[in-house]
Amino acid sequence: MLLETKVVSNGIKYSTLPTSYVRPVTERPKLLEVTDCEKVPVIDLGCEDESFIIQQIGDACRDYGFFQQVINHGVSEEIMEKMLKVADDFFTLPLEEKMKLYSEDPFKTVRLSTSSNVMKETVHNWRDYLRLHCYPLEKYASEWPSNPSTFKEIVGKYCIKIRFLGLRLQQAISESLGLEKDCIEKILGQSGQHMSINYYPPCPEPELTYGLPAHADPNSFTILLQDTQVSGLQVLKDGKWLAVKPLPNALVINIGDQLQAVSNGKYKSVWHRAVVNADKPRISVASFLCPSNDAVINAPKELFISGSPPIYRDYTYADYYKKYWGRNLDEEHCLELFKN
């Protein structure tokens, strides 16, 4: 296969969408039916009332499965802008340079790839992405791209700040369930950290395809840095798709499958998707906080006081991750396969 046909960030300006990206009529995004998401509160982590923050987080996790926007989160505007800029610089490198990192193996710790799971899917998605393992930093950063020359330094600084924020949020989520702040940490073990730098080029027919189709994330939770100029994230709420407009200096947090399991279904792993547009490229940076591979995922006994039985059987995160990547992205929720 030619290099330029493996990825969509290839410099080619398409007048029509290649047929391998065209969704069947019943699976298209129906963009005219999407409305803006307006009701989820902005959560200000700089608020002095910690109990109010915890209550807000609990309400958002229970009612939506995500916090629409988090502000005063400790990641500076400068770091976020540099992260988006170096991401754009990477994807505008010459094709031959980028393709040195290309792989379709989902278990590689550094890889450029396209769509979501090209080995399994029948219709592709209008996205390229650079996937990185990020923790421990000293183990993985040496594998990262050295071009652009500032990539390792900028991404490393961003990862450190995101991890600090993620561990704070994990404690708050634990407390919002009425648990001790370190309860979820004890279950999930030392959190792994991955990153997906997503690039969605302008698409000639955005109504026919997706950047990413509807899916839930397999990890604990995801911290998303969005391009402030171009929106594309949508979440499913009460059977309707809602567009999440980016706020300046804000991050989006969404609950993943492992927190749905640990909360015994009280908190929902949100279904979300990425749509594309005809005019501008879009970049997003998704940071995934993950359980340790050998963590046994189960809900703590404190959540069964009311007599509700465990919804999910015990399993290791390594088992879950393998099952998740053995499927097509938009198949049924992988967590359904782990129900009692």
Secondary structure as UniProt FT lines:
FT   HELIX           3..6
FT   HELIX           19..21
FT   HELIX           25..27
FT   HELIX           31..33
FT   STRAND          35..36
FT   STRAND          42..44
FT   TURN            45..46
FT   HELIX           50..63
FT   STRAND          66..71
FT   HELIX           77..91
FT   HELIX           95..98
FT   HELIX           99..101
FT   TURN            106..107
FT   STRAND          110..114
FT   TURN            118..120
FT   STRAND          128..133
FT   HELIX           137..140
FT   HELIX           141..143
FT   TURN            149..150
FT   HELIX           151..176
FT   TURN            177..178
FT   TURN            181..182
FT   HELIX           183..188
FT   STRAND          192..200
FT   HELIX           206..208
FT   STRAND          212..215
FT   STRAND          221..226
FT   STRAND          233..237
FT   TURN            238..239
FT   STRAND          240..243
FT   TURN            248..249
FT   STRAND          251..255
FT   HELIX           257..262
FT   TURN            263..265
FT   STRAND          272..274
FT   STRAND          282..290
FT   TURN            293..294
FT   STRAND          296..297
FT   HELIX           301..304
FT   TURN            305..306
FT   STRAND          315..316
FT   HELIX           317..325
FT   TURN            329..330
FT   HELIX           334..338
//
